[in-house]
């Protein structure tokens, strides 16, 4: 319920404001004053007559009508203040700094709910409780430092943790990243991260609003809402990066399927972010580095020129960019020779372009000009420029400032001498630039951005899915747990997923007759035990009826065996598809190389059902083992189109069958012509 009184209040009252700037109440007043708040600022404190030069009201009953109230008092007093301020003073926005609510005790949760009920009754906005406040260009209602530079095109930052928000701001300020707003949602009782994104999406004006959004998330209360509004913002031209912390607790749960062992709530987060087009980050430094990259012109291509006067950092950046899928192409030919002739002897222009420690500011500008105007296959320029303390860098950084403003290709300044050339770096940042002081961190962030797909379409691919038969089949299953093989085949058939011909029976003669029909060789697998290989329940390459009879007798002696499955023996590369239902997120789809390698290598990619064909191909291409699928060293590639089709079909099936909690299709056998499921397990839970 974000409103104008919260965003641009004409009057603010701080309940608990004080002269002690080492405490939250005093710090908020200080930040409001130093931030140049233009409205009426009021303080309520029964023990003070004046707070930081402002006359004080001793009783809340004495204040005039007010837009926004900031509460910095004990939790037990907050509900009464909210009741009175809403009813008597027209307050329609609250920022509650105080802790001691639902995050601590059940009694605190009751207080928190009472505050929410009152705010809902009076249509008042509520930030918190248990937060550091709200910071925007209209009012600095936070009690913390640092206060970053604020600019309309600076980043919007939304955090689920107040302390973490402060540390992220520390990281950002040192890089020169500017902000438009900082939201600390605290407990998020009324306004959570998803709600802030909704407001930003519904009120987005491209000519006015920031296009950079940074998130620190500890709890995704409504994944569908986050997906919808984040995707919308990105489609409107915004760029979003996020850290999701605290998502590994379910990863250690025991699970009976391959998918269950691999998938976790973190897999769901990864899938959600990929579907939305959110760049996922894993540290404060990475998040703020990505935020800085977002402020530069977009990278249209993969080819970097590295310009430096220090060889080592250039080599490290080359390695890091190459590892992340970006290129540092060799620069050669007449133009390269021409540039080299204009530099000092010993300079190298092969890329990295090393113009030596003795290189001048003029030469720096010259090299950048060649990269911008002459070297057509260069898409971006990274400039590494520091000092051992022998010279000042004002002139060089002045040239860099000029070229960043003039060049169409993005220039990434890497200025490592934060101490030795601190004054020069500060002056450079004051001109509105950012600085990537560590070249490897920059490369990692660039790689994350490059590998993040665009938001997926919302349409569900329904072609070839028999939803009516699916619902009928699900309804016929009367117990929870793993369903029998014939039901597995029926469910996969509803999605048009091909399976190898098979026969399940407890009759030896029936299975031998089936083998004779499909032709040897065949595979025999025990039915009953979940992990067949672990109990010796799989035999390959059976070529005679006598061999099949012997294996049947042996397998029927295995504990929990209820029958034997016989399949036609096929050849191909083993692939894997699985899915697990995650509460609130829906089904997380996993794909990768199959067989035993799915658990050993854990080279899997995740997506959130339902999936588009574009998402399926993106999942396949992101696998470390994709070269095997594509074909390498003379080996023919696999039918990637068929693999993607099965992934999409399975995701659609699961969209309409939430009763399926886990599914493994492992392996699928693939060659250049087809992809066919060999074995599958499905667990139902209502």
N, C-alpha and C positions, 0 to 999 in steps of 0.2 A: 504494500500500500504506500508506495513512494509518492510524495506530493511536493508541491511548491514550498510549503512551510519547512520541509526538511532540506530541500536543495538550495533554496534562496530565501531564508527567513528575513523578515524585516525587523524582527526583534528576537533576542535570545536571552533566556534566564539560566544562569548556572547555579543550581541548588547545591551548596557546599563549596562554592568558590572561596579561595583564601589567598593570603599573602605569601604562603609557603610554596614556592615554585618547585620544591623538591617532592611535593605530593601532587596527586592527580588534579585536585580541585584548583590549586594555584597554577599548575602548568597549563591547564586548559585556558584559564583567563589570560595568561601570558601569551599563549599562541594565538588566541583570538585578537588580542590587541596588536601584537607584532605583525599579524597577518593582514592588518588593515581592514578589519570588519567594519562595514559602513552603516550597519543598522544600529538599533538601540540594544546595548549590552547591559544586562541587569544581574546583580549578584544577590543571593540570599545566604546570609550567615548571621546567626543570632549573637555571635561573639565578636564581630568586627564592625567598625563604623565605616571603614573605607578599605577597599581591596584594590591594590595596584592602581591607585588614583581614581577609582570609581566609587561613588557613594553606595552604601550597602543597605538592602532591605533586611530588617531583622526577622520578619515573618513573611511567609509566602502569600499571606492574605493581603499584604500591602502592595504587591506588584500590579502594574497595569496588565491589560490584555496582551498576550505574548504568543508568538508563532511556535518557537522551538524551546523545549526545556532540556537541559543537560543535567542529569542526576549523578552526583558524586557523593552519595550518602550510603549508610549501611542498608543492606538488602531489605531488612525488615520494615524500613520506613518507605521504601519506594512505592508499593501499591497505593498507600494513602495519598502520597504526593500526586501520583498519576490520576487517581480518582478526582482529587480536588482541582488540579490544573485543567483537566479536560472539562469538568462541569462548570467551573467558576471563572477560569481565566482564558478560555478559548484556545488552549494549547492543542495543536494538531500534529505535533511531531515530537518524538522523544529520542534522545540518545542516552542510554543507561550504561554508564561506565562500571558501576558497582558489580562485584562478583558475589558469590554466595547464593546462587539460585539453583536451577536444575542440574547444573554441572557438578554440584557438591552433594546435595541432600534431597530426599523426597520432600521435606518441608520447604526447601528452596524452590522446588518445582511447582509447588502449590502457589507460592508468591508470584512466580513467573507467569503461571496460567492466569492468575487474577489480573496482572498487568495487561496481558494480551487481550483478555475479555473486555477490559475497559477501552483499550485502544480500538478494538474492532467495533465496539458500540458507538464510539464517537468518530470513527473513520480517521483515526490518527495513525501516523507512521511510527514504527518502532524499530530502532537500531539497537541491537544488544539483546539482553544485558551481557555483562562480562566482555567488554570490548574496549578498544583504545579510542574509538570515536569515528568521525567522518571528516575527511579533508577534501575541500574543493576550492575553486577560485573565489567563491563567495565567502566562505568562512572556514577557519582552521579549527574545527571542534575536535581536536585530539590533544592528549596530554603528553605525547611522546615527541622525541626528536629522532632523526632529523626531519625538517620540513623541506621537501625537495622543491626545485624550481617548478612552478606551475605554468602551463601553457595550454591553450585550447587544443592543440594537436599532440599534446603529451599523452602518455599512456593512462588508461583507466585501470586501476589495480583493485581487485577484490580479494580479501583474505578471510579465511575461516579461523585464523589465529592472530591475535594481536601482537604477541612477541615476535612471531615469525615475520609478520608484516614489517615490523621495525627493522629486523635484520635484512630483509629483502630491500628495503629502502636504503639502508646503509650501502649495500652492494650496488644499487642503481645509481645513487648520487656520485659515487666514486667514478662511475663510467660516463657521467654526464647525461644520463637518461632523465628526461623531463616527464612530468605527470600532469594529467588533467584532474584526476580525482583519486582518492584512496578510501576504500570502503572496508572497515573492519566490522564484520557482522556478528562477532561473538557467538552467542548461543543460537543466533538466527531464529528466534522464536516466531517472529512474523516475517522478516525480510531475510531470506537466505541468498546464497550466491545465484541460484537459478532466478530468483525474483529480480535481482539487480540486472541480470542479463536480459530478462523479459522487458524491463523498463527501457533499457538501452536500445533494444531492438524496436520496440513499438514507437519510440520517440526519436529514432535515428534520422538525422539530417546530414547527408554526406558533406555538404559545404560548411557545416558548423561543428560536427562532433568528431571526437578522436576515433581513429581507425585501428588503434592498438589496445588490446585488452589482455591483461595478465591476471592469472588466477592462482591462488594457493588454496587447495581444497583438502579438507580432512574428512568430510562426509558428503556424499552425493545423495541428498534426500529424495530427489526426483530426477532419475536419469533421463526419462523421456523429455522432461521440460528443459533440462540442460542441453540435450541433443537438439531439440527444436530451435531454441533461441540462439544458441551458439552457431548452428548451421546457417540460420537466417542472417545473422550478423556477418558471417564470413562471405556469404553470397552477395551481400551488399558492399563488399569491399574491405571489410575489417579483417584483421589478423589476430588470432588468439593463441596464447601459449599458457600452459598450466602445469603446476605440480599437483599430483594427487598423492598424499601421504597416508600412511596407516592402512594399506590395503593388502597386507600379507598375512593377516591372522588366520584366514581360512586356508591358506596354502598348505598348512601342515596337517590338515584333516586327513584321516585315512580314507581311501577311496578304493572301490573294487574294480573300476575300469581304468584304462589308459587315460582317457579324457579326464576322469575324476582326479587322477593322480597329478595331471599336468595343469589343468585349469584351476583357477582361483578367482577370487574377486578382483585381483589385479589384472587377470586376463580380460575380465569384463570392462574394467576401466580402460585398458589399452584398446579394446574393440570399440568402446564408446567414443573415445577421443579420435580414433581413426575415422569412424563414421561421420563425426561432426567436422573433421578437418582441423582439430585442435592439435597444435604442436606440443607433444608431451616432453616435459623437462623433469630432471631428477635432482636438481640442486638449486640453491639460490643463485649461484654464479651462472648456471646455465640459463635459468629463467630470465635474469636481467640481461644476459648477453643476447638471447633471442629477442628480447624487447628492444634492445639497441639496433639489432639487424632490421627489425620491422620498421624502424624510423628512416632507413635508407631506401633509395630506389630499389625496386624489386630486381632480383637476380634472374636474368633471362639467358640462361645457358650455364654450362658447367666449367668453362675454361677460365682459370685464374692466371693473372700475371702477378708475381711476387716481386716487389720492389724493396730493396733493402741495402743498407750499408754494413750489415752484420751477417756473415754467412750462416752461422749456426741456427739462429731462429728461422731463417729462410728455409733451411733443410728440414727442420722440425715441422714447419707449416706445410711444406710440400708433402711430407709423409702423412700428416694428419688429414689433409685434404684428399689425398689419393685413397687412403683407407676409408674415408667416408663417402666415396663414390664421385668425388669431384676431380677435375683434371688440372694439372700444371703442365701444359704442352710446351714442347721445345720451341723456342723462337730462333729462327735462322733465316738466311737469305740476304739479299742486298740491303733491305731496310734495317735488318739487325746489324749488318756490318757498318752501315751508315751511322747508326746510333752509337756503336762501340767506338768508332773513330772520334766521337765528340766527348767521350769520357776519358778519365785518367787511364794510363797504361795499367794493365792488370785487371781491369774491370771485366765482368762477365755479363753477357746479355742473353745467354741461352735459356734462362728462366729456371730458378730465380735470377732476376737482374740485380747483380751485386755491383754497386758503383763505389765500393770501398769506404772505409772509415774516414778517408780524406775527402770524400765526395761532398760537393757543395749544395746549398739550397737551390741554386740555379740548375744544377744537374738533376736534382730531384724533380723539378718542374719539367725539365726536358724529357726525362724518362716517362713521366706520367703522360705527357703530350703524345709521345710515340705509341704508348699503350692505348690511348683514347682514339687517336686519329689514324695511325698507320697500321697497327697490328689488328687486322679485321677479325681474326679468330679468337681474340681475347674478349671475354664477356664482363670481367670484373677485375679490379686492381686491389691488392692488399699491400699496404705500405708499412714496413717495419722501420721505425726511426727512433733511436734513443741516443744516449750520450754516456761516456764514462766519466763525465764531469770536466772535460778539458775545454768544452765550448758551450755556449748558450744556444738554444734552439729556436728562439723567437722568429728568426728569419725563415728557417725551414718550415716551421709550423704555420707561418704566414702564407708561404707558398702552398702548403697542403690545404689550408683553409680556402684559398682562391680556387684551387683545382677541384675540390669537392663541390663548390658552388657552380663551376663552369661545366664539368664533365657530365655526360649522359650516362656513362657506365658507372656503376656504384664503386665507390672507393672506401675500403675498410682500413681506418687508421689504427695501427698497432703501436702504441707509444708506451714502451715498457719502463721508462725512467721516471717512475712516479715520485721518487724521493729526490734524485739528483737534479731532475728537471721539473720539479713540482710546480714552480711558478709558471713555466712555459705551458705545461699541460693544463693548468687551471685557466690560463688565458685562452687556450684553444677551446676548452669546454665552454667557457663563458660566451663564446661566439655561437653557441647552439649546437655544437658537434658532440659526438660520442667517441669513446675510446675503448678499444679492445686490448687491454694491456697484456693478455696472454694469448698467443697465437693458436695454441692447441685447443683451448676452450672455445675460441672463435670457430675453428674448423668443426669441432663436435656439434656446436649449435647450428652451423650451416647445414651439416649433414642431416640433423634432425628435421630441419625445415624442409629440405629437399625431399626427404622420404615420407613426409606427411601428405596424404592425398587430399584432394578437394572434397568438400562435403558430398556425401552420397545422396542420390535422389530418394525421395520418400516413397516412391511407387513400389508396390509389391509385385514381383514376377509370378504370375499365376498360371502361365502357359504350361500345360501338361500335368497339372496337379489335380488329382481327384479328391476334392475336399469332402464330398458326401461320403465316399467309401472310407476315407480316413476316419471321419467321426464315427461311422458305424463300426469300424474295426476297433477303435479305442473303446467304444462303449461295450464291446463284447468281452473285454479283458476284465475279469472280476477280482483279481488279486494284485497287490503291489509286488514289485521286484522285477527280476529279469524275465522277459517273455520267451516262450518257446520259439525254436527256429522258424517254424511255419508262420508264426505271427510276425516275426521279424521280416520275412519275405513279403508278407502281405502289406506291411506298413511301408516298406521301401518301394514296393510296386505302386502304391498310391502316389508316389512322387516320380515315378518313371525312372527309378534308379536301377540299372541293369545288374543282375546277380548271376553268378556262375550256376549252371544247372546242378542240382543237388537232390539228395534223397535222405530223409531222416527216418530211421526205423529201428526197432528192437528185434527185427527178423533178419537173420543172416541171409536167407535165401532171397528175400526181397531186395536187399542191398546188392547182392551178386548179380541179380537180374538187371538192376539199374546200371551197374558198371558195364555189363555186357552191352546194354543199349547205347550208352553214351560213348563207349570205347575207352580202353585203357591207354595210358596210365591214369589212375585216379588218386585222390587224397582221402584218407579216413580221419575223422575227428570225433572224439568222445563228446557226447551231449550230457550236460549236467554240471560238471565243474566249470567255474567261470574262467579260470586261467588254464586252458587246455595244455599249453606247452609245459607248464610247471609240473604237471602230473604225468607227463609222458603220453598225453592224449592226442597227439598229432603224428601221423605217418604219411610221408610223401612218396610219390613215384611208385605206387602199387601197380604191378603190371600183370598179375594173374589172379584168378579166382581163388586159388589156394592161399596166396599171400593175404588176400583180403579176408578170407575166412579166419586165418590165424590172428590177424590184427583185431577183428571183431571180437573173438573170444577173449583176447587180452584186455581190450578196452572195457568190456563189460564187467571186468573184475575190479576196475578202478572205483574207488569210493565215490559215491553220489552219482555214478553213471546211470542214465536212464535210457540210453540208446546210442547209436553211432550215426554220424553223418558222412555220406560219401559224396564227393564232388569230382567233376571232371578236372584233371590236372592241366593247368594253364601256365604259360610262361609270360614273364613281363617284369617290369620294375614295380616294386611295392610302394604304394602310396597310402596315406591315412587321411581320414576325415572323422572328426568327432564333434560332440556338442555336449554342453552341460548347462543346465538351467540355473541361473543365478537370480536370487530374490531381487526384485525391483528392476533388474536389468533385462531379464529375459534370457534367451538362449545365446550362449557364447559358442561360436563355431570355431573349430581348430582344424588346420590342415597342415600337411607336411609329408616327409618321407615316412614310409610305413614299416611294417614288420616289427622286429624287436628294437629298431633304431628310434622309434618314436619316444620310448621312455629313456633310452640310453643317451641319445643326442639332444632330445628336447628341442629340435629345430622345427618349431611350429609357429604359425602365424594365426592371429585371432581376428574374428569379425563378429559383429552383433547382428543377429537375425532381426528382420529379413535382409538378405544381401542382394545387391545388384550385380550384374555381370562385371561392371567396372571394379567393384569392391573385391569380387572373387579373384580377378586377375591381379589386382594389387596385392592381395594376400599371397598368391602363388609367387609373384615376382619378388616379394620381400624375404622369401626363404633363403637361408644361407646355402642350401643345397639346390637352388634353382637351376644351376648349370647342368645338373643331372637331368632335370625335367626338360630343359631347353635342348640338350644334346651337346656333348663335348668329346674331344679327341676321337673323332670319327664315328662316335655312337649316335644313332638317330635319336632325335628328341621324342618326347611323349606327346600324346594328343592333349595339349593344354586346353583346347576348347572344350573337350568332353569333360575334363577334370573340373573346369570352372562351372560347367553346366550342372554337374552333380552337386557341387558345393551350393549353388544357388537353389537348386531343387530341394535339397535337404533343409536349407534355411527357411524356405517357404513352408515346407511340411511342418517344421517345428513351430512356426508362427501360429499355426492353427492346431497345435497339439501340445499345449503346455503341460499335459500329464507326463510327457516324456521328459525325464529329468537328466538322463545320461544316455548317450549313444556313441558307440564305436563302430566305425566301418574300417576294419583293419585286418588284412590288407585289401586295398584295391590293386588289381594288376593292370598295368598300363603299358602300351606300346604306341607306335606312331599312328595306329588305326583306332584304338578303342581304350576305354577305361571301364573295368567291370569289378563289382564288389565280390569278394571271395568269402569274407567272414564279417559278421556284424553281431553286436549285442545291444539290446535296448532295455533300459530300466524304466518302469512305469511307477509313478507315485501320485496318488490323488490327495 
